[in-house]
């Protein structure tokens, strides 16, 4: 019994930050149309997407640690630290309100090393009341 047929569109790890969408190139050992970006553990769910069903790529937020490095009258220096997956770019954003339309980029995309990324930011005194988040987008941003 073959679980997948050539041409099937599949979702690996559906709903998780490591979700990947691929097409089955060949049956048998599950040959895909492109390499996977993530290492998926044994038991990872794989779903066949029914023909005609639309898939929506999703933003994923990543847990973030904020550490105060220095606090002076000229401002603060903070480190933003988060776990990463190799070959992935992350986007650091900030907002003073948490409204979806108020998030703004802090830097250009940060490429990951596959372990932990740290971004050091110097804040002026007037810039010290922000919320921060790190996210990545599946597919291309």
N, CA, C and O of each residue as an XYZ file, in Angstrom:
564
protein
N       0.847     -1.188      0.000
C       0.000      0.000      0.000
C       0.890      1.248      0.000
O       1.748      1.391      0.871
N       0.697      2.141     -0.954
C       1.431      3.399     -1.003
C       0.613      4.473     -0.292
O      -0.573      4.658     -0.563
N       1.274      5.170      0.619
C       0.606      6.247      1.347
C       0.499      7.504      0.501
O      -0.466      8.260      0.609
N       1.504      7.719     -0.346
C       1.569      8.944     -1.125
C       1.773      8.605     -2.587
O       2.447      7.633     -2.926
N       1.184      9.417     -3.447
C       1.320      9.217     -4.887
C       2.057     10.408     -5.492
O       1.953     11.526     -4.988
N       2.799     10.173     -6.569
C       3.455     11.297     -7.226
C       2.447     12.412     -7.540
O       1.351     12.159     -8.039
N       2.848     13.642     -7.236
C       1.972     14.792     -7.455
C       1.179     15.210     -6.239
O       0.624     16.308     -6.213
N       1.109     14.336     -5.203
C       0.402     14.719     -3.973
C       1.078     15.929     -3.343
O       2.305     16.003     -3.282
N       0.276     16.869     -2.878
C       0.809     17.987     -2.089
C       0.674     17.574     -0.632
O      -0.412     17.204     -0.186
N       1.788     17.636      0.122
C       1.772     17.205      1.518
C       2.237     18.337      2.431
O       2.961     19.240      2.014
N       1.806     18.261      3.670
C       2.244     19.181      4.715
C       2.934     18.345      5.772
O       2.342     17.419      6.328
N       4.189     18.671      6.048
C       4.965     17.982      7.070
C       4.933     18.845      8.320
O       5.201     20.044      8.246
N       4.612     18.259      9.464
C       4.486     18.974     10.744
C       3.435     20.076     10.656
O       3.725     21.228     10.979
N       2.209     19.737     10.218
C       1.190     20.775     10.027
C       0.907     21.569     11.302
O       0.734     21.009     12.385
N       0.866     22.901     11.135
C       0.536     23.785     12.246
C       1.686     24.132     13.167
O       1.516     24.950     14.071
N       2.855     23.535     12.970
C       4.009     23.810     13.830
C       4.945     24.807     13.161
O       4.872     24.999     11.947
N       5.821     25.444     13.928
C       6.777     26.363     13.300
C       7.680     25.693     12.268
O       8.219     26.367     11.390
N       7.850     24.381     12.363
C       8.691     23.663     11.398
C       7.874     23.116     10.220
O       8.357     22.271      9.467
N       6.651     23.594     10.064
C       5.789     23.136      8.970
C       6.456     23.370      7.620
O       7.059     24.416      7.381
N       6.336     22.366      6.735
C       6.857     22.482      5.384
C       5.842     21.908      4.408
O       5.186     20.907      4.696
N       5.719     22.543      3.261
C       4.789     22.099      2.221
C       5.614     21.675      1.020
O       6.457     22.429      0.533
N       5.363     20.457      0.546
C       6.112     19.916     -0.593
C       5.172     19.108     -1.489
O       4.038     18.807     -1.119
N       5.672     18.771     -2.664
C       4.987     17.861     -3.565
C       5.764     16.561     -3.624
O       6.995     16.562     -3.591
N       5.043     15.450     -3.711
C       5.674     14.141     -3.831
C       6.130     13.991     -5.280
O       5.325     14.072     -6.207
N       7.438     13.769     -5.464
C       7.993     13.585     -6.806
C       7.847     12.131     -7.253
O       7.501     11.855     -8.402
N       8.117     11.209     -6.330
C       8.011      9.778     -6.613
C       7.460      9.079     -5.390
O       7.693      9.519     -4.264
N       6.729      7.989     -5.597
C       6.225      7.195     -4.477
C       7.341      6.348     -3.895
O       8.519      6.626     -4.117
N       6.974      5.328     -3.158
C       7.979      4.454     -2.563
C       8.593      5.077     -1.330
O       7.952      5.130     -0.280
N       9.837      5.554     -1.437
C      10.551      6.113     -0.297
C      10.247      7.591     -0.055
O      10.958      8.242      0.710
N       9.234      8.119     -0.673
C       8.795      9.507     -0.506
C       9.859     10.489     -0.983
O      10.485     11.183     -0.182
N      10.046     10.534     -2.254
C      10.939     11.498     -2.880
C      10.163     12.788     -3.096
O       9.085     12.774     -3.692
N      10.716     13.928     -2.603
C      10.017     15.206     -2.658
C      10.590     16.104     -3.750
O      11.673     15.848     -4.275
N       9.849     17.157     -4.082
C      10.269     18.075     -5.135
C      11.357     19.045     -4.691
O      11.966     19.705     -5.532
N      11.616     19.148     -3.386
C      12.645     20.056     -2.874
C      13.139     19.523     -1.535
O      12.403     18.823     -0.840
N      14.387     19.848     -1.162
C      14.901     19.404      0.147
C      14.097     20.020      1.289
O      13.495     21.082      1.132
N      14.092     19.354      2.424
C      13.431     19.882      3.615
C      14.338     20.902      4.298
O      15.563     20.792      4.237
N      13.735     21.888      4.943
C      14.493     22.904      5.666
C      14.786     22.485      7.102
O      15.746     22.969      7.700
N      13.972     21.590      7.664
C      14.073     21.215      9.071
C      14.369     19.735      9.220
O      14.063     18.932      8.339
N      14.970     19.388     10.347
C      15.069     17.985     10.743
C      13.786     17.658     11.488
O      13.463     18.307     12.482
N      13.063     16.667     11.022
C      11.806     16.282     11.653
C      11.997     14.968     12.400
O      12.502     14.006     11.820
N      11.606     14.903     13.673
C      11.806     13.668     14.437
C      10.865     12.562     13.967
O       9.862     12.819     13.301
N      11.209     11.327     14.329
C      10.322     10.202     14.058
C       8.951     10.514     14.641
O       8.846     11.091     15.724
N       7.917     10.138     13.932
C       6.559     10.358     14.417
C       5.959     11.694     14.010
O       4.827     11.996     14.390
N       6.690     12.506     13.242
C       6.150     13.781     12.771
C       4.976     13.505     11.843
O       5.058     12.645     10.966
N       3.890     14.236     12.039
C       2.706     14.064     11.197
C       2.961     14.589      9.796
O       3.624     15.609      9.606
N       2.421     13.872      8.818
C       2.434     14.295      7.427
C       1.006     14.156      6.931
O       0.385     13.105      7.089
N       0.487     15.220      6.330
C      -0.889     15.196      5.832
C      -0.892     15.448      4.333
O      -0.132     16.274      3.827
N      -1.753     14.730      3.632
C      -1.962     14.985      2.212
C      -3.007     16.088      2.108
O      -4.053     16.023      2.754
N      -2.727     17.087      1.303
C      -3.650     18.204      1.112
C      -4.599     17.837     -0.020
O      -4.155     17.557     -1.134
N      -5.900     17.834      0.254
C      -6.855     17.496     -0.808
C      -6.750     18.463     -1.987
O      -6.504     19.656     -1.805
N      -6.938     17.938     -3.187
C      -6.874     18.771     -4.380
C      -7.897     19.898     -4.282
O      -9.042     19.677     -3.886
N      -7.477     21.098     -4.643
C      -8.366     22.256     -4.607
C      -8.372     22.996     -3.285
O      -8.900     24.106     -3.211
N      -7.797     22.413     -2.229
C      -7.750     23.082     -0.929
C      -6.620     24.098     -0.925
O      -5.491     23.780     -1.301
N      -6.922     25.326     -0.497
C      -5.923     26.378     -0.449
C      -5.157     26.295      0.860
O      -5.745     26.083      1.921
N      -3.843     26.463      0.782
C      -3.005     26.511      1.975
C      -2.561     27.947      2.192
O      -2.160     28.629      1.249
N      -2.632     28.399      3.423
C      -2.216     29.745      3.753
C      -0.910     29.655      4.529
O      -0.838     29.003      5.570
N       0.126     30.317      4.010
C       1.390     30.379      4.738
C       1.162     31.231      5.975
O       0.376     32.178      5.938
N       1.823     30.914      7.045
C       1.539     31.519      8.329
C       2.795     32.105      8.950
O       3.879     31.532      8.841
N       2.640     33.259      9.606
C       3.733     33.824     10.401
C       3.851     33.031     11.687
O       2.847     32.587     12.244
N       5.062     32.854     12.156
C       5.280     32.172     13.427
C       6.144     33.040     14.316
O       7.194     33.530     13.899
N       5.695     33.224     15.540
C       6.501     33.947     16.515
C       7.375     32.943     17.257
O       7.003     31.781     17.427
N       8.532     33.406     17.691
C       9.528     32.568     18.332
C       9.734     33.084     19.758
O       9.816     34.297     19.950
N       9.820     32.196     20.776
C      10.076     32.671     22.143
C      11.351     33.509     22.206
O      12.361     33.176     21.587
N      11.284     34.598     22.963
C      12.336     35.593     23.001
C      12.712     35.913     24.438
O      11.845     36.038     25.304
N      14.005     36.043     24.685
C      14.517     36.455     25.992
C      15.121     37.848     25.847
O      15.847     38.113     24.888
N      14.825     38.742     26.794
C      15.380     40.100     26.782
C      16.220     40.272     28.041
O      15.748     40.024     29.150
N      17.473     40.699     27.860
C      18.381     40.881     28.995
C      18.968     42.292     28.951
O      19.488     42.733     27.926
N      18.874     42.992     30.090
C      19.479     44.309     30.216
C      20.980     44.145     30.388
O      21.427     43.449     31.300
N      21.760     44.777     29.523
C      23.216     44.696     29.575
C      23.787     45.912     30.279
O      24.686     45.790     31.111
N      23.261     47.097     29.946
C      23.776     48.334     30.529
C      22.667     49.370     30.577
O      21.881     49.483     29.637
N      22.596     50.134     31.677
C      21.601     51.196     31.820
C      22.331     52.468     32.231
O      22.876     52.547     33.332
N      22.345     53.461     31.351
C      23.029     54.718     31.617
C      22.076     55.869     31.301
O      21.028     55.647     30.694
N      22.416     57.082     31.695
C      21.575     58.227     31.339
C      21.419     58.411     29.822
O      20.438     58.999     29.368
N      22.382     57.909     29.042
C      22.302     58.025     27.586
C      21.408     56.963     26.966
O      21.108     57.033     25.774
N      20.980     55.990     27.742
C      20.109     54.936     27.234
C      20.497     53.565     27.752
O      21.386     53.430     28.593
N      19.819     52.555     27.239
C      20.060     51.176     27.657
C      20.632     50.371     26.499
O      20.454     50.705     25.328
N      21.320     49.309     26.865
C      21.736     48.297     25.906
C      21.073     46.997     26.343
O      21.203     46.576     27.493
N      20.354     46.361     25.405
C      19.696     45.096     25.705
C      20.139     44.041     24.703
O      20.503     44.356     23.570
N      20.104     42.790     25.135
C      20.314     41.655     24.246
C      18.986     40.937     24.068
O      18.309     40.620     25.046
N      18.617     40.684     22.828
C      17.464     39.846     22.499
C      18.032     38.505     22.066
O      18.864     38.448     21.160
N      17.589     37.416     22.708
C      18.133     36.080     22.456
C      16.991     35.123     22.133
O      15.950     35.153     22.790
N      17.182     34.270     21.118
C      16.164     33.286     20.764
C      16.831     32.077     20.127
O      17.893     32.175     19.512
N      16.170     30.926     20.295
C      16.652     29.694     19.664
C      16.331     29.755     18.176
O      15.302     30.294     17.771
N      17.230     29.192     17.367
C      17.057     29.254     15.926
C      17.149     27.881     15.293
O      17.592     26.911     15.908
N      16.722     27.833     14.063
C      16.871     26.663     13.215
C      17.747     27.086     12.050
O      17.577     28.183     11.519
N      18.678     26.238     11.645
C      19.596     26.588     10.566
C      18.887     26.930      9.269
O      17.766     26.486      9.020
N      19.548     27.718      8.455
C      19.037     28.121      7.137
C      17.688     28.832      7.215
O      16.817     28.614      6.373
N      17.524     29.661      8.203
C      16.268     30.400      8.388
C      16.616     31.838      8.748
O      17.554     32.077      9.510
N      15.883     32.781      8.216
C      16.048     34.183      8.587
C      14.944     34.566      9.557
O      13.797     34.144      9.415
N      15.306     35.364     10.535
C      14.372     35.810     11.563
C      14.214     37.320     11.495
O      15.144     38.035     11.120
N      13.050     37.791     11.855
C      12.725     39.207     11.809
C      12.435     39.699     13.215
O      11.544     39.175     13.884
N      13.174     40.695     13.669
C      12.973     41.281     14.992
C      12.136     42.542     14.787
O      12.470     43.406     13.977
N      11.044     42.624     15.539
C      10.122     43.752     15.410
C       9.792     44.308     16.785
O       9.980     43.642     17.803
N       9.292     45.551     16.799
C       8.878     46.163     18.052
C       7.585     46.935     17.839
O       7.242     47.330     16.725
N       6.878     47.135     18.954
C       5.616     47.881     18.931
C       5.416     48.514     20.296
O       5.789     47.933     21.315
N       4.838     49.683     20.318
C       4.528     50.323     21.600
C       3.111     50.011     22.053
O       2.737     50.352     23.175
N       2.302     49.360     21.189
C       0.883     49.146     21.511
C       0.424     47.695     21.455
O      -0.612     47.369     22.034
N       1.143     46.826     20.790
C       0.763     45.435     20.512
C      -0.333     45.306     19.458
O      -0.787     44.192     19.194
N      -0.773     46.405     18.847
C      -1.741     46.322     17.748
C      -1.024     45.731     16.528
O       0.127     46.078     16.266
N      -1.686     44.851     15.787
C      -1.026     44.212     14.637
C      -0.425     45.203     13.652
O       0.644     44.940     13.100
N      -1.068     46.313     13.422
C      -0.568     47.274     12.433
C       0.593     48.130     12.945
O       1.200     48.861     12.162
N       0.915     48.057     14.238
C       1.951     48.903     14.825
C       3.328     48.241     14.927
O       4.273     48.884     15.384
N       3.468     46.976     14.517
C       4.777     46.320     14.584
C       5.676     46.876     13.498
O       5.269     46.990     12.342
N       6.905     47.225     13.874
C       7.879     47.768     12.927
C       9.189     47.006     13.057
O       9.536     46.553     14.148
N       9.929     46.856     11.943
C      11.196     46.128     12.014
C      12.244     46.889     12.822
O      12.331     48.115     12.754
N      13.034     46.142     13.586
C      14.155     46.720     14.335
C      15.405     46.687     13.477
O      16.203     47.625     13.498
N      15.581     45.605     12.719
C      16.738     45.437     11.842
C      16.281     44.724     10.581
O      15.117     44.343     10.452
N      17.210     44.552      9.659
C      16.970     43.674      8.514
C      16.883     42.247      9.042
O      17.099     42.017     10.232
N      16.576     41.300      8.190
C      16.485     39.901      8.607
C      17.799     39.441      9.223
O      18.879     39.811      8.764
N      17.690     38.631     10.268
C      18.855     38.065     10.952
C      18.963     36.600     10.537
O      18.047     35.817     10.791
N      20.073     36.223      9.900
C      20.275     34.829      9.499
C      20.659     34.010     10.720
O      21.390     34.481     11.592
N      20.164     32.789     10.773
C      20.404     31.953     11.949
C      21.615     31.060     11.768
O      22.060     30.789     10.653
N      22.134     30.610     12.907
C      23.255     29.673     12.905
C      22.803     28.263     13.255
O      23.606     27.330     13.259
N      21.521     28.112     13.549
C      20.997     26.796     13.890
C      21.001     26.504     15.373
O      20.596     25.415     15.778
N      21.444     27.435     16.199
C      21.465     27.222     17.647
C      20.754     28.357     18.371
O      19.587     28.236     18.744
N      21.466     29.456     18.565
C      20.919     30.613     19.274
C      21.386     31.872     18.557
O      22.544     31.969     18.150
N      20.485     32.832     18.405
C      20.866     34.133     17.861
C      20.726     35.183     18.945
O      19.815     35.129     19.771
N      21.644     36.141     18.929
C      21.622     37.251     19.890
C      21.729     38.544     19.094
O      22.610     38.700     18.248
N      20.829     39.456     19.377
C      20.872     40.773     18.750
C      21.009     41.808     19.859
O      20.142     41.913     20.727
N      22.097     42.570     19.830
C      22.337     43.621     20.826
C      21.804     44.936     20.266
O      22.125     45.327     19.143
N      20.984     45.609     21.072
C      20.346     46.857     20.640
C      20.644     47.951     21.655
O      20.525     47.745     22.863
N      21.035     49.122     21.147
C      21.217     50.304     21.994
C      19.951     51.145     21.858
O      19.545     51.498     20.751
N      19.332     51.461     22.994
C      18.087     52.225     23.016
C      18.315     53.607     23.592
O      18.928     53.754     24.649
N      17.822     54.614     22.900
C      17.845     55.976     23.441
C      16.816     56.049     24.575
O      15.897     55.231     24.612
N      16.946     57.005     25.498
C      15.994     57.093     26.621
C      14.537     57.140     26.170
O      13.668     56.594     26.851
N      14.254     57.780     25.039
C      12.864     57.876     24.572
C      12.366     56.586     23.913
O      11.175     56.474     23.620
N      13.244     55.615     23.674
C      12.876     54.362     23.013
C      12.784     53.174     23.965
O      12.925     52.033     23.524
N      12.556     53.401     25.233
C      12.655     52.298     26.190
C      11.332     51.642     26.550
O      11.311     50.761     27.409
N      10.236     52.034     25.930
C       8.932     51.440     26.251
C       8.356     50.739     25.026
O       7.385     51.209     24.433
N       8.955     49.616     24.652
C       8.503     48.850     23.505
C       8.336     47.380     23.871
O       8.980     46.869     24.787
N       7.456     46.719     23.132
C       7.345     45.275     23.147
C       8.170     44.777     21.968
O       8.222     45.427     20.924
N       8.812     43.631     22.132
C       9.627     43.054     21.065
C       9.118     41.658     20.731
O       8.588     40.951     21.588
N       9.292     41.276     19.465
C       8.984     39.902     19.054
C       9.960     39.498     17.966
O      10.525     40.335     17.262
N      10.141     38.189     17.848
C      10.947     37.608     16.780
C      10.021     36.665     16.045
O       9.268     35.915     16.665
N      10.076     36.701     14.723
C       9.214     35.820     13.943
C       9.949     35.381     12.695
O      10.940     35.983     12.282
N       9.436     34.320     12.110
C       9.876     33.941     10.783
C       8.645     33.600      9.983
O       7.596     33.289     10.547
N       8.764     33.655      8.697
C       7.650     33.354      7.822
C       7.993     32.119      7.044
O       9.078     32.029      6.470
N       7.089     31.159      7.009
C       7.324     29.979      6.187
C       7.251     30.403      4.740
O       6.479     31.298      4.396
N       8.025     29.791      3.903
C       8.073     30.215      2.508
C       8.953     31.438      2.392
O       9.929     31.574      3.130
N       8.623     32.325      1.482
C       9.428     33.547      1.320
C       8.664     34.723      1.860
O       7.441     34.789      1.742
N       9.388     35.662      2.459
C       8.756     36.842      3.041
C       8.837     38.000      2.083
O       8.358     39.091      2.391
